[in-house]
Amino acid sequence: MPKADIHPTWFDNATVLCDGKPLCTVGSTKKELQVDIWLANHPFYNTSSELIDSEGRVERFMKKYGLNSTK
């Protein structure tokens, strides 16, 4: 016999928030999901050349392989 009440509560319309603004609803085990980056503000998808880098990893990679980040 399976155990009762072992699964988390499922929310069919959980709100996804980015910077406090609702983006969409999805199914989740939490009522709200906070995201920092999503499709509209991700550099890969919005054709921006800005790179989000807080620790200098991109610069080290570019220097190591002799690439120019402004191209």
CHARMM-style PDB file with segment names, atoms N, HN, CA, C and O in Angstrom:
ATOM      1  N   MET     1       0.846  -1.174   0.000  1.00  0.00      PROA
ATOM      2  CA  MET     1       0.000   0.000   0.000  1.00  0.00      PROA
ATOM      3  C   MET     1       0.900   1.249   0.000  1.00  0.00      PROA
ATOM      4  O   MET     1       1.805   1.337   0.830  1.00  0.00      PROA
ATOM      5  N   PRO     2       0.676   2.222  -0.913  1.00  0.00      PROA
ATOM      6  CA  PRO     2       1.500   3.434  -0.948  1.00  0.00      PROA
ATOM      7  C   PRO     2       1.266   4.321   0.274  1.00  0.00      PROA
ATOM      8  O   PRO     2       0.195   4.312   0.882  1.00  0.00      PROA
ATOM      9  N   LYS     3       2.289   5.074   0.605  1.00  0.00      PROA
ATOM     10  HN  LYS     3       3.159   5.081   0.111  1.00  0.00      PROA
ATOM     11  CA  LYS     3       2.188   6.003   1.728  1.00  0.00      PROA
ATOM     12  C   LYS     3       1.328   7.202   1.334  1.00  0.00      PROA
ATOM     13  O   LYS     3       1.406   7.691   0.207  1.00  0.00      PROA
ATOM     14  N   ALA     4       0.525   7.659   2.254  1.00  0.00      PROA
ATOM     15  HN  ALA     4       0.462   7.262   3.170  1.00  0.00      PROA
ATOM     16  CA  ALA     4      -0.324   8.826   2.013  1.00  0.00      PROA
ATOM     17  C   ALA     4       0.418  10.109   2.375  1.00  0.00      PROA
ATOM     18  O   ALA     4       1.262  10.113   3.271  1.00  0.00      PROA
ATOM     19  N   ASP     5       0.105  11.181   1.684  1.00  0.00      PROA
ATOM     20  HN  ASP     5      -0.580  11.177   0.956  1.00  0.00      PROA
ATOM     21  CA  ASP     5       0.618  12.529   1.986  1.00  0.00      PROA
ATOM     22  C   ASP     5       2.141  12.636   1.929  1.00  0.00      PROA
ATOM     23  O   ASP     5       2.740  13.291   2.781  1.00  0.00      PROA
ATOM     24  N   ILE     6       2.775  12.004   0.941  1.00  0.00      PROA
ATOM     25  HN  ILE     6       2.288  11.472   0.248  1.00  0.00      PROA
ATOM     26  CA  ILE     6       4.228  12.146   0.816  1.00  0.00      PROA
ATOM     27  C   ILE     6       4.611  13.093  -0.315  1.00  0.00      PROA
ATOM     28  O   ILE     6       5.767  13.507  -0.404  1.00  0.00      PROA
ATOM     29  N   HSD     7       3.669  13.439  -1.170  1.00  0.00      PROA
ATOM     30  HN  HSD     7       2.730  13.103  -1.097  1.00  0.00      PROA
ATOM     31  CA  HSD     7       3.968  14.314  -2.294  1.00  0.00      PROA
ATOM     32  C   HSD     7       3.679  15.772  -1.933  1.00  0.00      PROA
ATOM     33  O   HSD     7       2.743  16.049  -1.182  1.00  0.00      PROA
ATOM     34  N   PRO     8       4.472  16.702  -2.459  1.00  0.00      PROA
ATOM     35  CA  PRO     8       4.228  18.118  -2.183  1.00  0.00      PROA
ATOM     36  C   PRO     8       2.951  18.599  -2.874  1.00  0.00      PROA
ATOM     37  O   PRO     8       2.463  17.968  -3.812  1.00  0.00      PROA
ATOM     38  N   THR     9       2.431  19.703  -2.405  1.00  0.00      PROA
ATOM     39  HN  THR     9       2.827  20.216  -1.644  1.00  0.00      PROA
ATOM     40  CA  THR     9       1.245  20.304  -3.010  1.00  0.00      PROA
ATOM     41  C   THR     9       1.599  20.844  -4.386  1.00  0.00      PROA
ATOM     42  O   THR     9       2.642  21.474  -4.557  1.00  0.00      PROA
ATOM     43  N   TRP    10       0.739  20.603  -5.367  1.00  0.00      PROA
ATOM     44  HN  TRP    10      -0.108  20.091  -5.228  1.00  0.00      PROA
ATOM     45  CA  TRP    10       0.975  21.049  -6.733  1.00  0.00      PROA
ATOM     46  C   TRP    10       0.109  22.262  -7.033  1.00  0.00      PROA
ATOM     47  O   TRP    10      -1.106  22.226  -6.842  1.00  0.00      PROA
ATOM     48  N   PHE    11       0.737  23.340  -7.505  1.00  0.00      PROA
ATOM     49  HN  PHE    11       1.724  23.369  -7.660  1.00  0.00      PROA
ATOM     50  CA  PHE    11       0.035  24.557  -7.887  1.00  0.00      PROA
ATOM     51  C   PHE    11       0.029  24.632  -9.414  1.00  0.00      PROA
ATOM     52  O   PHE    11       1.082  24.752 -10.040  1.00  0.00      PROA
ATOM     53  N   ASP    12      -1.165  24.563 -10.009  1.00  0.00      PROA
ATOM     54  HN  ASP    12      -2.021  24.466  -9.501  1.00  0.00      PROA
ATOM     55  CA  ASP    12      -1.280  24.599 -11.468  1.00  0.00      PROA
ATOM     56  C   ASP    12      -0.937  25.969 -12.043  1.00  0.00      PROA
ATOM     57  O   ASP    12      -0.430  26.056 -13.162  1.00  0.00      PROA
ATOM     58  N   ASN    13      -1.203  27.035 -11.298  1.00  0.00      PROA
ATOM     59  HN  ASN    13      -1.614  26.964 -10.389  1.00  0.00      PROA
ATOM     60  CA  ASN    13      -0.995  28.396 -11.798  1.00  0.00      PROA
ATOM     61  C   ASN    13       0.006  29.145 -10.922  1.00  0.00      PROA
ATOM     62  O   ASN    13      -0.320  30.190 -10.358  1.00  0.00      PROA
ATOM     63  N   ALA    14       1.212  28.619 -10.808  1.00  0.00      PROA
ATOM     64  HN  ALA    14       1.476  27.770 -11.265  1.00  0.00      PROA
ATOM     65  CA  ALA    14       2.262  29.302 -10.053  1.00  0.00      PROA
ATOM     66  C   ALA    14       2.785  30.468 -10.890  1.00  0.00      PROA
ATOM     67  O   ALA    14       3.066  30.304 -12.078  1.00  0.00      PROA
ATOM     68  N   THR    15       2.915  31.623 -10.285  1.00  0.00      PROA
ATOM     69  HN  THR    15       2.687  31.755  -9.320  1.00  0.00      PROA
ATOM     70  CA  THR    15       3.355  32.822 -10.988  1.00  0.00      PROA
ATOM     71  C   THR    15       4.881  32.882 -11.042  1.00  0.00      PROA
ATOM     72  O   THR    15       5.550  32.667 -10.032  1.00  0.00      PROA
ATOM     73  N   VAL    16       5.423  33.170 -12.214  1.00  0.00      PROA
ATOM     74  HN  VAL    16       4.879  33.344 -13.035  1.00  0.00      PROA
ATOM     75  CA  VAL    16       6.861  33.367 -12.394  1.00  0.00      PROA
ATOM     76  C   VAL    16       7.107  34.869 -12.393  1.00  0.00      PROA
ATOM     77  O   VAL    16       6.517  35.598 -13.190  1.00  0.00      PROA
ATOM     78  N   LEU    17       7.989  35.340 -11.484  1.00  0.00      PROA
ATOM     79  HN  LEU    17       8.468  34.748 -10.836  1.00  0.00      PROA
ATOM     80  CA  LEU    17       8.269  36.767 -11.331  1.00  0.00      PROA
ATOM     81  C   LEU    17       9.726  37.066 -11.665  1.00  0.00      PROA
ATOM     82  O   LEU    17      10.629  36.314 -11.298  1.00  0.00      PROA
ATOM     83  N   CYS    18       9.939  38.179 -12.368  1.00  0.00      PROA
ATOM     84  HN  CYS    18       9.205  38.790 -12.666  1.00  0.00      PROA
ATOM     85  CA  CYS    18      11.283  38.681 -12.619  1.00  0.00      PROA
ATOM     86  C   CYS    18      11.278  40.156 -12.236  1.00  0.00      PROA
ATOM     87  O   CYS    18      10.527  40.941 -12.814  1.00  0.00      PROA
ATOM     88  N   ASP    19      12.093  40.534 -11.282  1.00  0.00      PROA
ATOM     89  HN  ASP    19      12.702  39.896 -10.812  1.00  0.00      PROA
ATOM     90  CA  ASP    19      12.142  41.909 -10.758  1.00  0.00      PROA
ATOM     91  C   ASP    19      10.773  42.357 -10.253  1.00  0.00      PROA
ATOM     92  O   ASP    19      10.411  43.525 -10.398  1.00  0.00      PROA
ATOM     93  N   GLY    20      10.023  41.454  -9.670  1.00  0.00      PROA
ATOM     94  HN  GLY    20      10.317  40.505  -9.552  1.00  0.00      PROA
ATOM     95  CA  GLY    20       8.715  41.778  -9.113  1.00  0.00      PROA
ATOM     96  C   GLY    20       7.595  41.876 -10.125  1.00  0.00      PROA
ATOM     97  O   GLY    20       6.454  42.149  -9.753  1.00  0.00      PROA
ATOM     98  N   LYS    21       7.894  41.661 -11.399  1.00  0.00      PROA
ATOM     99  HN  LYS    21       8.821  41.439 -11.701  1.00  0.00      PROA
ATOM    100  CA  LYS    21       6.875  41.739 -12.447  1.00  0.00      PROA
ATOM    101  C   LYS    21       6.463  40.326 -12.859  1.00  0.00      PROA
ATOM    102  O   LYS    21       7.322  39.490 -13.137  1.00  0.00      PROA
ATOM    103  N   PRO    22       5.165  40.055 -12.900  1.00  0.00      PROA
ATOM    104  CA  PRO    22       4.732  38.714 -13.316  1.00  0.00      PROA
ATOM    105  C   PRO    22       4.999  38.473 -14.808  1.00  0.00      PROA
ATOM    106  O   PRO    22       4.714  39.326 -15.649  1.00  0.00      PROA
ATOM    107  N   LEU    23       5.544  37.307 -15.110  1.00  0.00      PROA
ATOM    108  HN  LEU    23       5.774  36.615 -14.427  1.00  0.00      PROA
ATOM    109  CA  LEU    23       5.873  36.966 -16.490  1.00  0.00      PROA
ATOM    110  C   LEU    23       4.878  35.982 -17.082  1.00  0.00      PROA
ATOM    111  O   LEU    23       4.358  36.194 -18.178  1.00  0.00      PROA
ATOM    112  N   CYS    24       4.616  34.909 -16.354  1.00  0.00      PROA
ATOM    113  HN  CYS    24       5.038  34.737 -15.463  1.00  0.00      PROA
ATOM    114  CA  CYS    24       3.722  33.876 -16.850  1.00  0.00      PROA
ATOM    115  C   CYS    24       3.308  32.990 -15.679  1.00  0.00      PROA
ATOM    116  O   CYS    24       3.714  33.218 -14.539  1.00  0.00      PROA
ATOM    117  N   THR    25       2.511  31.997 -15.966  1.00  0.00      PROA
ATOM    118  HN  THR    25       2.181  31.812 -16.892  1.00  0.00      PROA
ATOM    119  CA  THR    25       2.134  31.012 -14.956  1.00  0.00      PROA
ATOM    120  C   THR    25       2.536  29.634 -15.450  1.00  0.00      PROA
ATOM    121  O   THR    25       2.427  29.323 -16.636  1.00  0.00      PROA
ATOM    122  N   VAL    26       2.998  28.821 -14.522  1.00  0.00      PROA
ATOM    123  HN  VAL    26       3.086  29.074 -13.558  1.00  0.00      PROA
ATOM    124  CA  VAL    26       3.418  27.452 -14.820  1.00  0.00      PROA
ATOM    125  C   VAL    26       2.967  26.547 -13.691  1.00  0.00      PROA
ATOM    126  O   VAL    26       2.529  27.033 -12.648  1.00  0.00      PROA
ATOM    127  N   GLY    27       3.065  25.260 -13.876  1.00  0.00      PROA
ATOM    128  HN  GLY    27       3.421  24.865 -14.723  1.00  0.00      PROA
ATOM    129  CA  GLY    27       2.806  24.310 -12.803  1.00  0.00      PROA
ATOM    130  C   GLY    27       4.053  24.130 -11.970  1.00  0.00      PROA
ATOM    131  O   GLY    27       5.146  23.966 -12.513  1.00  0.00      PROA
ATOM    132  N   SER    28       3.903  24.159 -10.648  1.00  0.00      PROA
ATOM    133  HN  SER    28       3.016  24.293 -10.207  1.00  0.00      PROA
ATOM    134  CA  SER    28       5.060  24.063  -9.768  1.00  0.00      PROA
ATOM    135  C   SER    28       4.631  23.616  -8.380  1.00  0.00      PROA
ATOM    136  O   SER    28       3.441  23.588  -8.066  1.00  0.00      PROA
ATOM    137  N   THR    29       5.601  23.269  -7.562  1.00  0.00      PROA
ATOM    138  HN  THR    29       6.567  23.291  -7.818  1.00  0.00      PROA
ATOM    139  CA  THR    29       5.323  22.934  -6.168  1.00  0.00      PROA
ATOM    140  C   THR    29       5.397  24.162  -5.274  1.00  0.00      PROA
ATOM    141  O   THR    29       5.188  24.057  -4.065  1.00  0.00      PROA
ATOM    142  N   LYS    30       5.691  25.330  -5.850  1.00  0.00      PROA
ATOM    143  HN  LYS    30       5.861  25.415  -6.832  1.00  0.00      PROA
ATOM    144  CA  LYS    30       5.710  26.597  -5.115  1.00  0.00      PROA
ATOM    145  C   LYS    30       4.702  27.546  -5.739  1.00  0.00      PROA
ATOM    146  O   LYS    30       4.436  27.477  -6.939  1.00  0.00      PROA
ATOM    147  N   LYS    31       4.133  28.443  -4.915  1.00  0.00      PROA
ATOM    148  HN  LYS    31       4.349  28.499  -3.941  1.00  0.00      PROA
ATOM    149  CA  LYS    31       3.142  29.395  -5.426  1.00  0.00      PROA
ATOM    150  C   LYS    31       3.757  30.438  -6.338  1.00  0.00      PROA
ATOM    151  O   LYS    31       3.152  30.831  -7.335  1.00  0.00      PROA
ATOM    152  N   GLU    32       4.967  30.891  -6.000  1.00  0.00      PROA
ATOM    153  HN  GLU    32       5.459  30.572  -5.190  1.00  0.00      PROA
ATOM    154  CA  GLU    32       5.668  31.906  -6.795  1.00  0.00      PROA
ATOM    155  C   GLU    32       7.093  31.448  -7.061  1.00  0.00      PROA
ATOM    156  O   GLU    32       7.733  30.834  -6.207  1.00  0.00      PROA
ATOM    157  N   LEU    33       7.575  31.752  -8.245  1.00  0.00      PROA
ATOM    158  HN  LEU    33       7.056  32.251  -8.939  1.00  0.00      PROA
ATOM    159  CA  LEU    33       8.954  31.460  -8.610  1.00  0.00      PROA
ATOM    160  C   LEU    33       9.639  32.773  -8.959  1.00  0.00      PROA
ATOM    161  O   LEU    33       9.171  33.511  -9.825  1.00  0.00      PROA
ATOM    162  N   GLN    34      10.748  33.064  -8.285  1.00  0.00      PROA
ATOM    163  HN  GLN    34      11.129  32.464  -7.581  1.00  0.00      PROA
ATOM    164  CA  GLN    34      11.521  34.275  -8.545  1.00  0.00      PROA
ATOM    165  C   GLN    34      12.679  33.916  -9.464  1.00  0.00      PROA
ATOM    166  O   GLN    34      13.461  33.019  -9.150  1.00  0.00      PROA
ATOM    167  N   VAL    35      12.801  34.607 -10.602  1.00  0.00      PROA
ATOM    168  HN  VAL    35      12.166  35.336 -10.857  1.00  0.00      PROA
ATOM    169  CA  VAL    35      13.913  34.380 -11.520  1.00  0.00      PROA
ATOM    170  C   VAL    35      14.668  35.693 -11.724  1.00  0.00      PROA
ATOM    171  O   VAL    35      14.079  36.773 -11.683  1.00  0.00      PROA
ATOM    172  N   ASP    36      15.973  35.583 -11.943  1.00  0.00      PROA
ATOM    173  HN  ASP    36      16.451  34.706 -11.976  1.00  0.00      PROA
ATOM    174  CA  ASP    36      16.806  36.760 -12.190  1.00  0.00      PROA
ATOM    175  C   ASP    36      16.917  37.046 -13.682  1.00  0.00      PROA
ATOM    176  O   ASP    36      16.909  38.203 -14.103  1.00  0.00      PROA
ATOM    177  N   ILE    37      17.020  35.990 -14.475  1.00  0.00      PROA
ATOM    178  HN  ILE    37      17.027  35.050 -14.133  1.00  0.00      PROA
ATOM    179  CA  ILE    37      17.190  36.134 -15.919  1.00  0.00      PROA
ATOM    180  C   ILE    37      16.136  35.276 -16.604  1.00  0.00      PROA
ATOM    181  O   ILE    37      15.875  34.140 -16.206  1.00  0.00      PROA
ATOM    182  N   TRP    38      15.547  35.840 -17.630  1.00  0.00      PROA
ATOM    183  HN  TRP    38      15.759  36.762 -17.953  1.00  0.00      PROA
ATOM    184  CA  TRP    38      14.603  35.088 -18.445  1.00  0.00      PROA
ATOM    185  C   TRP    38      14.804  35.472 -19.894  1.00  0.00      PROA
ATOM    186  O   TRP    38      15.706  36.253 -20.197  1.00  0.00      PROA
ATOM    187  N   LEU    39      14.011  34.960 -20.781  1.00  0.00      PROA
ATOM    188  HN  LEU    39      13.278  34.325 -20.535  1.00  0.00      PROA
ATOM    189  CA  LEU    39      14.209  35.114 -22.216  1.00  0.00      PROA
ATOM    190  C   LEU    39      14.371  36.570 -22.665  1.00  0.00      PROA
ATOM    191  O   LEU    39      15.243  36.859 -23.484  1.00  0.00      PROA
ATOM    192  N   ALA    40      13.567  37.472 -22.158  1.00  0.00      PROA
ATOM    193  HN  ALA    40      12.859  37.237 -21.492  1.00  0.00      PROA
ATOM    194  CA  ALA    40      13.592  38.859 -22.628  1.00  0.00      PROA
ATOM    195  C   ALA    40      14.804  39.648 -22.144  1.00  0.00      PROA
ATOM    196  O   ALA    40      15.199  40.607 -22.807  1.00  0.00      PROA
ATOM    197  N   ASN    41      15.408  39.282 -21.017  1.00  0.00      PROA
ATOM    198  HN  ASN    41      15.087  38.503 -20.479  1.00  0.00      PROA
ATOM    199  CA  ASN    41      16.563  40.050 -20.552  1.00  0.00      PROA
ATOM    200  C   ASN    41      17.857  39.238 -20.572  1.00  0.00      PROA
ATOM    201  O   ASN    41      18.853  39.662 -19.986  1.00  0.00      PROA
ATOM    202  N   HSD    42      17.861  38.087 -21.229  1.00  0.00      PROA
ATOM    203  HN  HSD    42      17.052  37.743 -21.705  1.00  0.00      PROA
ATOM    204  CA  HSD    42      19.071  37.291 -21.359  1.00  0.00      PROA
ATOM    205  C   HSD    42      19.859  37.774 -22.574  1.00  0.00      PROA
ATOM    206  O   HSD    42      19.280  37.925 -23.650  1.00  0.00      PROA
ATOM    207  N   PRO    43      21.168  38.022 -22.435  1.00  0.00      PROA
ATOM    208  CA  PRO    43      21.958  38.582 -23.534  1.00  0.00      PROA
ATOM    209  C   PRO    43      21.968  37.710 -24.792  1.00  0.00      PROA
ATOM    210  O   PRO    43      22.047  38.242 -25.899  1.00  0.00      PROA
ATOM    211  N   PHE    44      21.890  36.416 -24.652  1.00  0.00      PROA
ATOM    212  HN  PHE    44      21.826  35.983 -23.753  1.00  0.00      PROA
ATOM    213  CA  PHE    44      21.919  35.533 -25.823  1.00  0.00      PROA
ATOM    214  C   PHE    44      20.687  35.717 -26.693  1.00  0.00      PROA
ATOM    215  O   PHE    44      20.783  35.669 -27.919  1.00  0.00      PROA
ATOM    216  N   TYR    45      19.535  35.925 -26.078  1.00  0.00      PROA
ATOM    217  HN  TYR    45      19.456  35.964 -25.082  1.00  0.00      PROA
ATOM    218  CA  TYR    45      18.282  36.003 -26.826  1.00  0.00      PROA
ATOM    219  C   TYR    45      17.893  37.412 -27.264  1.00  0.00      PROA
ATOM    220  O   TYR    45      17.111  37.556 -28.203  1.00  0.00      PROA
ATOM    221  N   ASN    46      18.407  38.443 -26.623  1.00  0.00      PROA
ATOM    222  HN  ASN    46      19.043  38.326 -25.860  1.00  0.00      PROA
ATOM    223  CA  ASN    46      18.000  39.791 -27.007  1.00  0.00      PROA
ATOM    224  C   ASN    46      19.055  40.500 -27.856  1.00  0.00      PROA
ATOM    225  O   ASN    46      19.037  41.728 -27.948  1.00  0.00      PROA
ATOM    226  N   THR    47      19.949  39.776 -28.461  1.00  0.00      PROA
ATOM    227  HN  THR    47      19.963  38.779 -28.386  1.00  0.00      PROA
ATOM    228  CA  THR    47      21.002  40.270 -29.358  1.00  0.00      PROA
ATOM    229  C   THR    47      21.844  41.382 -28.741  1.00  0.00      PROA
ATOM    230  O   THR    47      22.368  42.236 -29.455  1.00  0.00      PROA
ATOM    231  N   SER    48      21.971  41.371 -27.445  1.00  0.00      PROA
ATOM    232  HN  SER    48      21.545  40.676 -26.865  1.00  0.00      PROA
ATOM    233  CA  SER    48      22.808  42.348 -26.756  1.00  0.00      PROA
ATOM    234  C   SER    48      24.226  41.799 -26.672  1.00  0.00      PROA
ATOM    235  O   SER    48      24.419  40.594 -26.510  1.00  0.00      PROA
ATOM    236  N   SER    49      25.199  42.663 -26.779  1.00  0.00      PROA
ATOM    237  HN  SER    49      25.042  43.642 -26.911  1.00  0.00      PROA
ATOM    238  CA  SER    49      26.579  42.215 -26.663  1.00  0.00      PROA
ATOM    239  C   SER    49      27.076  42.287 -25.228  1.00  0.00      PROA
ATOM    240  O   SER    49      28.233  41.969 -24.957  1.00  0.00      PROA
ATOM    241  N   GLU    50      26.222  42.698 -24.315  1.00  0.00      PROA
ATOM    242  HN  GLU    50      25.282  42.957 -24.535  1.00  0.00      PROA
ATOM    243  CA  GLU    50      26.617  42.775 -22.914  1.00  0.00      PROA
ATOM    244  C   GLU    50      26.735  41.375 -22.339  1.00  0.00      PROA
ATOM    245  O   GLU    50      25.899  40.513 -22.605  1.00  0.00      PROA
ATOM    246  N   LEU    51      27.765  41.156 -21.558  1.00  0.00      PROA
ATOM    247  HN  LEU    51      28.445  41.857 -21.341  1.00  0.00      PROA
ATOM    248  CA  LEU    51      27.957  39.881 -20.892  1.00  0.00      PROA
ATOM    249  C   LEU    51      27.817  40.107 -19.395  1.00  0.00      PROA
ATOM    250  O   LEU    51      28.430  41.015 -18.835  1.00  0.00      PROA
ATOM    251  N   ILE    52      27.011  39.279 -18.756  1.00  0.00      PROA
ATOM    252  HN  ILE    52      26.513  38.542 -19.211  1.00  0.00      PROA
ATOM    253  CA  ILE    52      26.845  39.378 -17.311  1.00  0.00      PROA
ATOM    254  C   ILE    52      27.989  38.596 -16.687  1.00  0.00      PROA
ATOM    255  O   ILE    52      28.059  37.373 -16.817  1.00  0.00      PROA
ATOM    256  N   ASP    53      28.875  39.294 -16.018  1.00  0.00      PROA
ATOM    257  HN  ASP    53      28.818  40.287 -15.912  1.00  0.00      PROA
ATOM    258  CA  ASP    53      30.067  38.668 -15.461  1.00  0.00      PROA
ATOM    259  C   ASP    53      30.475  39.416 -14.207  1.00  0.00      PROA
ATOM    260  O   ASP    53      30.910  40.565 -14.278  1.00  0.00      PROA
ATOM    261  N   SER    54      30.338  38.779 -13.077  1.00  0.00      PROA
ATOM    262  HN  SER    54      29.985  37.845 -13.020  1.00  0.00      PROA
ATOM    263  CA  SER    54      30.664  39.455 -11.830  1.00  0.00      PROA
ATOM    264  C   SER    54      32.053  39.101 -11.313  1.00  0.00      PROA
ATOM    265  O   SER    54      32.539  39.749 -10.386  1.00  0.00      PROA
ATOM    266  N   GLU    55      32.706  38.091 -11.885  1.00  0.00      PROA
ATOM    267  HN  GLU    55      32.312  37.564 -12.639  1.00  0.00      PROA
ATOM    268  CA  GLU    55      33.986  37.667 -11.346  1.00  0.00      PROA
ATOM    269  C   GLU    55      35.123  37.711 -12.361  1.00  0.00      PROA
ATOM    270  O   GLU    55      36.203  37.188 -12.085  1.00  0.00      PROA
ATOM    271  N   GLY    56      34.914  38.320 -13.526  1.00  0.00      PROA
ATOM    272  HN  GLY    56      34.038  38.745 -13.750  1.00  0.00      PROA
ATOM    273  CA  GLY    56      35.980  38.438 -14.502  1.00  0.00      PROA
ATOM    274  C   GLY    56      36.249  37.174 -15.286  1.00  0.00      PROA
ATOM    275  O   GLY    56      37.296  37.071 -15.925  1.00  0.00      PROA
ATOM    276  N   ARG    57      35.354  36.215 -15.265  1.00  0.00      PROA
ATOM    277  HN  ARG    57      34.504  36.299 -14.746  1.00  0.00      PROA
ATOM    278  CA  ARG    57      35.571  34.942 -15.961  1.00  0.00      PROA
ATOM    279  C   ARG    57      35.619  35.126 -17.466  1.00  0.00      PROA
ATOM    280  O   ARG    57      36.427  34.500 -18.151  1.00  0.00      PROA
ATOM    281  N   VAL    58      34.757  35.982 -17.973  1.00  0.00      PROA
ATOM    282  HN  VAL    58      34.100  36.491 -17.417  1.00  0.00      PROA
ATOM    283  CA  VAL    58      34.721  36.193 -19.419  1.00  0.00      PROA
ATOM    284  C   VAL    58      36.023  36.825 -19.888  1.00  0.00      PROA
ATOM    285  O   VAL    58      36.582  36.406 -20.901  1.00  0.00      PROA
ATOM    286  N   GLU    59      36.513  37.829 -19.166  1.00  0.00      PROA
ATOM    287  HN  GLU    59      36.059  38.170 -18.343  1.00  0.00      PROA
ATOM    288  CA  GLU    59      37.763  38.487 -19.542  1.00  0.00      PROA
ATOM    289  C   GLU    59      38.932  37.507 -19.513  1.00  0.00      PROA
ATOM    290  O   GLU    59      39.780  37.525 -20.404  1.00  0.00      PROA
ATOM    291  N   ARG    60      38.979  36.650 -18.488  1.00  0.00      PROA
ATOM    292  HN  ARG    60      38.289  36.635 -17.764  1.00  0.00      PROA
ATOM    293  CA  ARG    60      40.053  35.665 -18.412  1.00  0.00      PROA
ATOM    294  C   ARG    60      39.987  34.684 -19.578  1.00  0.00      PROA
ATOM    295  O   ARG    60      41.019  34.321 -20.142  1.00  0.00      PROA
ATOM    296  N   PHE    61      38.790  34.256 -19.940  1.00  0.00      PROA
ATOM    297  HN  PHE    61      37.951  34.551 -19.481  1.00  0.00      PROA
ATOM    298  CA  PHE    61      38.619  33.348 -21.070  1.00  0.00      PROA
ATOM    299  C   PHE    61      39.076  34.012 -22.363  1.00  0.00      PROA
ATOM    300  O   PHE    61      39.804  33.411 -23.153  1.00  0.00      PROA
ATOM    301  N   MET    62      38.641  35.266 -22.577  1.00  0.00      PROA
ATOM    302  HN  MET    62      38.050  35.754 -21.936  1.00  0.00      PROA
ATOM    303  CA  MET    62      39.011  35.990 -23.796  1.00  0.00      PROA
ATOM    304  C   MET    62      40.529  36.177 -23.882  1.00  0.00      PROA
ATOM    305  O   MET    62      41.119  36.030 -24.952  1.00  0.00      PROA
ATOM    306  N   LYS    63      41.150  36.500 -22.756  1.00  0.00      PROA
ATOM    307  HN  LYS    63      40.671  36.619 -21.886  1.00  0.00      PROA
ATOM    308  CA  LYS    63      42.588  36.716 -22.734  1.00  0.00      PROA
ATOM    309  C   LYS    63      43.335  35.399 -22.964  1.00  0.00      PROA
ATOM    310  O   LYS    63      44.331  35.365 -23.687  1.00  0.00      PROA
ATOM    311  N   LYS    64      42.857  34.328 -22.356  1.00  0.00      PROA
ATOM    312  HN  LYS    64      42.048  34.355 -21.769  1.00  0.00      PROA
ATOM    313  CA  LYS    64      43.507  33.023 -22.468  1.00  0.00      PROA
ATOM    314  C   LYS    64      43.538  32.530 -23.906  1.00  0.00      PROA
ATOM    315  O   LYS    64      44.538  31.964 -24.348  1.00  0.00      PROA
ATOM    316  N   TYR    65      42.455  32.740 -24.633  1.00  0.00      PROA
ATOM    317  HN  TYR    65      41.642  33.200 -24.274  1.00  0.00      PROA
ATOM    318  CA  TYR    65      42.373  32.244 -25.997  1.00  0.00      PROA
ATOM    319  C   TYR    65      42.600  33.327 -27.054  1.00  0.00      PROA
ATOM    320  O   TYR    65      42.400  33.088 -28.244  1.00  0.00      PROA
ATOM    321  N   GLY    66      43.013  34.502 -26.621  1.00  0.00      PROA
ATOM    322  HN  GLY    66      43.175  34.696 -25.653  1.00  0.00      PROA
ATOM    323  CA  GLY    66      43.381  35.562 -27.545  1.00  0.00      PROA
ATOM    324  C   GLY    66      42.211  36.094 -28.353  1.00  0.00      PROA
ATOM    325  O   GLY    66      42.372  36.455 -29.519  1.00  0.00      PROA
ATOM    326  N   LEU    67      41.040  36.145 -27.744  1.00  0.00      PROA
ATOM    327  HN  LEU    67      40.909  35.851 -26.797  1.00  0.00      PROA
ATOM    328  CA  LEU    67      39.845  36.644 -28.430  1.00  0.00      PROA
ATOM    329  C   LEU    67      39.580  38.074 -28.060  1.00  0.00      PROA
ATOM    330  O   LEU    67      39.936  38.513 -26.966  1.00  0.00      PROA
ATOM    331  N   ASN    68      38.948  38.820 -28.970  1.00  0.00      PROA
ATOM    332  HN  ASN    68      38.659  38.463 -29.858  1.00  0.00      PROA
ATOM    333  CA  ASN    68      38.589  40.203 -28.711  1.00  0.00      PROA
ATOM    334  C   ASN    68      37.104  40.248 -28.388  1.00  0.00      PROA
ATOM    335  O   ASN    68      36.291  39.857 -29.226  1.00  0.00      PROA
ATOM    336  N   SER    69      36.721  40.712 -27.203  1.00  0.00      PROA
ATOM    337  HN  SER    69      37.381  41.030 -26.523  1.00  0.00      PROA
ATOM    338  CA  SER    69      35.321  40.687 -26.784  1.00  0.00      PROA
ATOM    339  C   SER    69      34.470  41.762 -27.454  1.00  0.00      PROA
ATOM    340  O   SER    69      33.249  41.748 -27.297  1.00  0.00      PROA
ATOM    341  N   THR    70      35.073  42.699 -28.199  1.00  0.00      PROA
ATOM    342  HN  THR    70      36.065  42.711 -28.327  1.00  0.00      PROA
ATOM    343  CA  THR    70      34.294  43.773 -28.827  1.00  0.00      PROA
ATOM    344  C   THR    70      33.834  43.408 -30.229  1.00  0.00      PROA
ATOM    345  O   THR    70      33.119  44.191 -30.853  1.00  0.00      PROA
ATOM    346  N   LYS    71      34.220  42.247 -30.746  1.00  0.00      PROA
ATOM    347  HN  LYS    71      34.801  41.610 -30.239  1.00  0.00      PROA
ATOM    348  CA  LYS    71      33.825  41.840 -32.099  1.00  0.00      PROA
ATOM    349  C   LYS    71      32.368  41.472 -32.156  1.00  0.00      PROA
ATOM    350  OT1 LYS    71      31.865  41.106 -33.218  1.00  0.00      PROA
TER     351      LYS     71
END
